[in-house]
């Protein structure tokens, strides 16, 4: 398991597109933080997560450790990876995980491009 990133701030699902297989998590807690963080998962094949998080840690699982940690039947991995969220509780199966921090607010467009019906 490889730790990728961790934040001690609130996140929530901001956008999910089945047609484009994209999941965007966003932290916009403007009362406690001056910045906004967007986390984008691309080519999502499977996910198991709540709608919000009080903190967010992302680890990448590889090889046989995937089945040791994730006790669910996953689709063929192919080019995808399994990203573990907050320990062994939640996961996203996708090809990429990227994040960006900026001073944008809730209605500022994401660095990752326009999302339909979402600022």
C-alpha positions as CSV (number, residue, x, y, z in Angstrom):
1,X,0.0,0.0,0.0
2,X,1.3,3.4,-0.9
3,X,0.0,6.5,0.9
4,X,-0.7,9.3,-1.7
5,X,-2.2,12.2,0.3
6,X,-4.0,13.1,3.5
7,X,-6.1,16.2,4.6
8,X,-7.6,17.0,7.9
9,X,-10.6,18.8,6.5
10,X,-14.2,18.0,5.4
11,X,-14.9,16.6,1.9
12,X,-18.0,15.6,0.1
13,X,-19.1,14.2,-3.2
14,X,-19.4,17.2,-5.5
15,X,-20.0,15.5,-8.8
16,X,-20.3,12.0,-10.2
17,X,-20.8,11.2,-13.9
18,X,-21.7,7.7,-15.0
19,X,-21.3,8.6,-18.7
20,X,-17.8,10.1,-18.2
21,X,-16.9,7.8,-15.3
22,X,-15.7,10.7,-13.2
23,X,-15.9,11.3,-9.5
24,X,-15.1,14.7,-8.0
25,X,-14.7,15.1,-4.2
26,X,-14.4,18.7,-3.0
27,X,-13.5,20.4,0.3
28,X,-14.9,24.0,0.5
29,X,-15.0,24.5,4.2
30,X,-14.4,28.3,4.0
31,X,-14.9,28.9,7.7
32,X,-11.8,26.8,8.7
33,X,-9.7,26.9,5.5
34,X,-8.7,29.6,3.0
35,X,-8.3,27.1,0.2
36,X,-10.4,24.6,-1.7
37,X,-9.3,21.1,-2.6
38,X,-10.7,19.1,-5.6
39,X,-9.9,15.4,-5.9
40,X,-10.8,13.8,-9.3
41,X,-11.0,10.1,-10.0
42,X,-11.1,9.2,-13.7
43,X,-12.5,6.1,-15.5
44,X,-14.3,4.9,-12.3
45,X,-15.3,1.3,-12.5
46,X,-16.5,0.7,-8.9
47,X,-16.8,2.6,-5.7
48,X,-17.9,2.2,-2.1
49,X,-18.0,5.5,-0.1
50,X,-20.3,7.8,1.9
51,X,-21.4,11.2,0.6
52,X,-19.1,13.1,2.9
53,X,-15.9,12.7,5.0
54,X,-14.6,14.6,8.1
55,X,-11.1,13.9,6.9
56,X,-9.6,12.3,3.8
57,X,-6.6,10.0,3.3
58,X,-6.0,8.3,0.0
59,X,-3.8,5.2,-0.4
60,X,-3.2,3.2,-3.6
61,X,-3.4,-0.6,-3.4
62,X,-1.6,-2.9,-5.8
63,X,-1.3,-6.6,-6.7
64,X,-2.5,-9.2,-4.2
65,X,-3.0,-6.7,-1.4
66,X,-6.2,-5.6,-3.2
67,X,-8.0,-8.8,-2.4
68,X,-6.6,-8.9,1.1
69,X,-8.0,-5.4,1.9
70,X,-11.1,-5.2,-0.3
71,X,-13.5,-8.0,0.4
72,X,-15.8,-7.2,-2.5
73,X,-15.9,-8.6,-6.0
74,X,-14.2,-6.0,-8.2
75,X,-14.5,-5.8,-12.0
76,X,-11.5,-6.8,-14.0
77,X,-8.7,-4.5,-12.9
78,X,-7.2,-4.0,-16.4
79,X,-5.5,-0.6,-16.3
80,X,-7.4,0.5,-13.1
81,X,-6.0,0.9,-9.6
82,X,-7.8,0.6,-6.3
83,X,-7.6,3.8,-4.2
84,X,-8.4,3.2,-0.5
85,X,-10.1,6.1,1.3
86,X,-9.6,6.5,5.1
87,X,-8.1,3.1,5.8
88,X,-10.0,0.0,4.9
89,X,-13.4,1.6,5.0
90,X,-14.0,2.9,1.5
91,X,-12.5,2.6,-2.0
92,X,-12.6,3.8,-5.6
93,X,-11.5,1.6,-8.5
94,X,-10.3,4.0,-11.2
95,X,-7.4,4.6,-13.6
96,X,-6.3,8.0,-12.1
97,X,-6.5,10.0,-8.9
98,X,-5.5,13.7,-9.1
99,X,-5.9,16.6,-6.7
100,X,-5.5,20.3,-6.8
101,X,-5.6,23.0,-4.1
102,X,-6.5,26.6,-4.9
103,X,-8.2,29.6,-3.4
104,X,-11.5,29.0,-5.3
105,X,-14.8,28.9,-3.6
106,X,-17.8,26.6,-3.9
107,X,-19.0,28.2,-7.2
108,X,-15.5,28.6,-8.8
109,X,-15.0,26.1,-11.7
110,X,-12.7,23.2,-11.1
111,X,-9.2,23.1,-12.5
112,X,-10.1,19.7,-13.9
113,X,-12.5,21.3,-16.4
114,X,-16.1,22.0,-16.7
115,X,-18.6,19.5,-15.3
116,X,-22.1,19.4,-16.6
117,X,-24.6,21.2,-14.3
118,X,-21.8,22.0,-11.8
119,X,-19.7,25.0,-11.2
